[in-house]
């Protein structure tokens, strides 16, 4: 699949709201994205389209990509770009993850002229963690976040130089 990154449009936001991840990945459902339209037009969200200009995923940066708790707050220093990403639910598990992640890394490296990229992942998401490791990320700090349906452990990962 060929990817292209562009500005997040309102139509993309509405499409993303319809995405529903099954358990245990439902922690990645973000219905509040609709409630704050400024979030997607503030240059912190980027749409990822395929060759037919269909939305296949998105990338987000910095505050929008962080999982902030009292404990994790100190881990998020300003010398890194924080990368968040989501592939459309019907496309997960089809072997697209690594190319999607690598495309996002290349996009951020070029846009922000840096190799210092960090991301945060729920530790139960072994499928994503393996993809991130293949893309060159290494394990960093771990912390717990309380959620409505229980506590989840998250891990910060850093792109190797």
C-alpha positions as CSV (number, residue, x, y, z in Angstrom):
1,X,0.0,0.0,0.0
2,X,1.2,3.5,-0.8
3,X,0.8,6.1,1.9
4,X,0.6,9.8,1.8
5,X,0.3,12.2,4.8
6,X,-1.7,15.4,4.6
7,X,-3.6,17.8,6.9
8,X,-6.3,16.3,9.0
9,X,-9.7,17.5,7.7
10,X,-13.0,17.6,9.5
11,X,-14.3,14.7,7.3
12,X,-11.4,12.6,8.5
13,X,-12.3,13.3,12.1
14,X,-15.8,12.1,11.6
15,X,-14.5,8.9,9.9
16,X,-12.2,8.2,12.8
17,X,-15.1,8.5,15.2
18,X,-16.7,5.6,13.5
19,X,-13.6,3.4,14.1
20,X,-14.2,0.8,16.8
21,X,-11.5,-1.4,18.1
22,X,-12.5,-4.7,19.7
23,X,-11.4,-5.6,23.2
24,X,-8.7,-5.3,24.5
25,X,-7.8,-2.7,21.9
26,X,-10.9,-0.6,22.6
27,X,-8.7,1.5,24.9
28,X,-7.7,3.1,21.6
29,X,-11.2,4.3,20.8
30,X,-11.3,8.1,20.9
31,X,-14.8,9.4,20.9
32,X,-13.7,12.7,22.5
33,X,-11.9,13.6,19.3
34,X,-15.2,15.0,18.0
35,X,-15.7,17.2,21.0
36,X,-12.7,19.4,20.4
37,X,-12.5,20.3,16.7
38,X,-9.4,22.5,17.3
39,X,-7.4,19.4,18.2
40,X,-7.4,18.2,14.6
41,X,-6.8,21.5,13.0
42,X,-3.9,22.6,15.2
43,X,-1.2,20.8,13.2
44,X,-0.9,18.1,15.7
45,X,-2.9,15.5,13.8
46,X,-2.1,14.3,10.3
47,X,-4.2,12.1,8.0
48,X,-2.6,9.1,6.3
49,X,-4.3,8.3,3.0
50,X,-3.8,5.5,0.5
51,X,-3.4,5.9,-3.3
52,X,-7.2,6.2,-3.6
53,X,-7.2,9.1,-1.1
54,X,-9.0,7.0,1.5
55,X,-8.2,7.5,5.1
56,X,-6.2,4.5,6.4
57,X,-4.8,6.0,9.6
58,X,-3.5,9.0,11.3
59,X,-0.4,10.3,13.1
60,X,-0.4,12.8,16.0
61,X,2.4,14.5,17.8
62,X,3.5,15.7,21.2
63,X,0.7,16.4,23.8
64,X,-1.8,14.5,21.6
65,X,0.4,11.4,21.6
66,X,1.3,11.3,25.3
67,X,-0.4,9.2,28.0
68,X,0.0,11.6,30.9
69,X,-0.2,10.6,34.5
70,X,1.5,12.1,37.6
71,X,4.2,9.5,37.2
72,X,4.7,9.7,33.4
73,X,4.7,13.5,33.3
74,X,8.5,13.7,34.0
75,X,9.3,11.2,31.2
76,X,8.0,13.5,28.5
77,X,10.8,15.9,27.9
78,X,10.8,18.5,25.1
79,X,13.9,17.1,23.4
80,X,11.8,14.4,21.6
81,X,8.9,14.5,19.2
82,X,6.2,12.3,20.6
83,X,4.5,10.2,17.9
84,X,1.0,8.8,18.2
85,X,-0.5,6.7,15.4
86,X,-3.5,4.6,14.6
87,X,-4.2,2.3,11.7
88,X,-7.9,1.9,10.7
89,X,-9.3,-1.1,12.6
90,X,-10.2,-3.1,9.5
91,X,-6.6,-2.8,8.3
92,X,-4.9,-4.1,11.5
93,X,-3.4,-7.6,11.4
94,X,-2.9,-7.5,7.6
95,X,0.8,-6.9,7.6
96,X,0.6,-3.1,7.0
97,X,1.8,-2.1,10.5
98,X,5.6,-1.9,9.8
99,X,5.3,0.1,6.6
100,X,2.7,2.4,8.3
101,X,5.0,3.0,11.3
102,X,8.1,3.5,9.1
103,X,6.2,6.0,6.9
104,X,5.2,7.9,10.1
105,X,8.8,8.0,11.3
106,X,10.0,9.3,8.0
107,X,7.3,11.9,7.9
108,X,8.2,13.2,11.4
109,X,11.9,13.1,10.7
110,X,11.5,15.2,7.6
111,X,8.9,17.6,9.0
112,X,10.7,18.3,12.2
113,X,14.3,17.6,11.2
114,X,15.0,15.3,14.0
115,X,15.7,11.6,14.7
116,X,14.6,12.0,18.4
117,X,11.2,10.3,18.2
118,X,9.4,8.6,21.1
119,X,6.0,6.8,21.4
120,X,3.9,5.3,24.1
121,X,2.1,1.9,23.9
122,X,0.0,-0.2,26.2
123,X,2.1,-3.2,27.2
124,X,-0.7,-5.6,26.5
125,X,-0.5,-4.6,22.9
126,X,2.3,-7.0,22.0
127,X,1.4,-6.9,18.3
128,X,2.2,-3.2,18.2
129,X,5.2,-3.5,20.4
130,X,6.8,-6.0,18.0
131,X,6.1,-3.8,15.1
132,X,7.7,-0.8,16.9
133,X,10.8,-2.9,17.8
134,X,11.1,-3.9,14.1
135,X,10.9,-0.2,13.2
136,X,13.8,0.6,15.5
137,X,12.2,1.5,18.8
138,X,13.6,0.3,22.1
139,X,11.9,0.0,25.5
140,X,12.0,2.8,28.0
141,X,10.0,3.7,31.1
142,X,6.8,2.0,32.2
143,X,4.0,3.4,34.2
144,X,0.4,2.6,35.2
145,X,-2.7,4.6,34.1
146,X,-6.0,4.2,35.7
147,X,-8.8,3.8,33.2
148,X,-12.6,3.3,33.5
149,X,-12.3,-0.4,33.1
150,X,-9.1,-1.0,35.1
151,X,-5.5,-0.1,35.3
152,X,-3.3,-0.4,32.2
153,X,0.5,-0.5,32.1
154,X,2.1,1.7,29.4
155,X,5.6,1.8,28.1
156,X,7.5,4.6,26.5
157,X,9.7,3.6,23.5
158,X,12.5,5.5,21.9
159,X,13.7,5.4,18.3
160,X,17.3,4.2,18.2
161,X,19.7,6.7,16.6
